[in-house]
């Protein structure tokens, strides 16, 4: 018999020096996020928020209620910024 025992094991890979670690089962191409450091998670969260706000602005071009809400947010932002001076 060529193979007496097949052992399944987990392979851990990090494309960025350990900030994110992915795991996959031996012989499998699909991997999953195993761990992520807090700073990288925070940065990814900010990127996701920026993408969401881009989508909101794009949708507001055809959605009057959404545009009014954005206008209100901008007004509150500007007033808050003036009061902070």
C-alpha positions as CSV (number, residue, x, y, z in Angstrom):
1,X,0.0,0.0,0.0
2,X,1.4,3.4,-1.0
3,X,-0.3,5.4,1.7
4,X,-0.8,4.0,5.1
5,X,-2.4,7.1,6.7
6,X,-3.7,10.4,5.4
7,X,-3.6,13.2,7.9
8,X,-5.6,16.4,7.4
9,X,-3.9,19.5,8.8
10,X,-4.5,23.2,8.7
11,X,-2.2,25.5,6.8
12,X,-1.8,29.1,8.0
13,X,-0.8,31.8,5.6
14,X,-0.2,35.5,5.9
15,X,0.3,37.7,2.9
16,X,1.2,40.8,5.0
17,X,3.7,39.6,7.6
18,X,1.1,38.5,10.2
19,X,-1.4,41.4,10.3
20,X,-3.9,39.1,8.7
21,X,-3.8,35.3,8.9
22,X,-5.7,32.9,6.7
23,X,-6.2,29.2,7.3
24,X,-7.1,26.4,4.9
25,X,-7.3,22.6,5.2
26,X,-4.5,20.7,3.5
27,X,-5.3,20.0,-0.1
28,X,-8.1,22.6,-0.2
29,X,-7.8,25.9,-2.2
30,X,-10.5,27.8,-0.2
31,X,-9.2,29.7,2.8
32,X,-10.9,31.7,5.6
33,X,-9.8,34.6,7.7
34,X,-8.3,33.2,10.9
35,X,-7.2,36.4,12.6
36,X,-6.6,40.1,12.0
37,X,-4.8,42.6,14.1
38,X,-6.9,45.4,15.6
39,X,-5.3,48.2,13.6
40,X,-5.8,46.4,10.3
41,X,-9.4,45.7,11.3
42,X,-9.9,49.4,12.0
43,X,-8.4,50.4,8.7
44,X,-10.6,47.9,6.8
45,X,-13.6,49.2,8.7
46,X,-12.8,52.8,7.6
47,X,-12.4,51.6,3.9
48,X,-15.8,49.8,4.1
49,X,-17.4,53.0,5.6
50,X,-15.8,55.2,2.8
51,X,-17.2,52.8,0.2
52,X,-20.6,52.9,1.8
53,X,-20.6,56.7,1.8
54,X,-19.7,56.7,-1.9
55,X,-22.7,54.5,-2.6
56,X,-24.9,56.7,-0.5
57,X,-23.8,59.8,-2.5
58,X,-24.4,58.0,-5.8
59,X,-27.8,56.8,-4.7
60,X,-28.8,60.3,-3.5
61,X,-28.5,61.5,-7.1
62,X,-31.8,59.7,-7.8
63,X,-33.3,59.6,-4.3
64,X,-34.7,62.9,-3.1
65,X,-35.2,61.8,0.5
66,X,-31.6,60.5,0.7
67,X,-30.3,63.7,-0.7
68,X,-32.2,65.7,1.9
69,X,-30.8,63.5,4.7
70,X,-27.2,64.1,3.3
71,X,-27.9,67.9,3.2
72,X,-29.0,67.8,6.9
73,X,-25.8,65.8,7.8
74,X,-23.7,68.4,6.0
75,X,-25.5,71.2,7.8
76,X,-25.0,69.6,11.2
77,X,-21.3,68.9,10.3
78,X,-20.7,72.6,9.3
79,X,-22.4,74.0,12.4
80,X,-20.5,71.6,14.6
81,X,-17.2,72.6,13.0
82,X,-18.0,76.3,13.5
83,X,-18.9,75.7,17.2
84,X,-15.7,73.8,17.8
85,X,-13.5,76.9,16.9
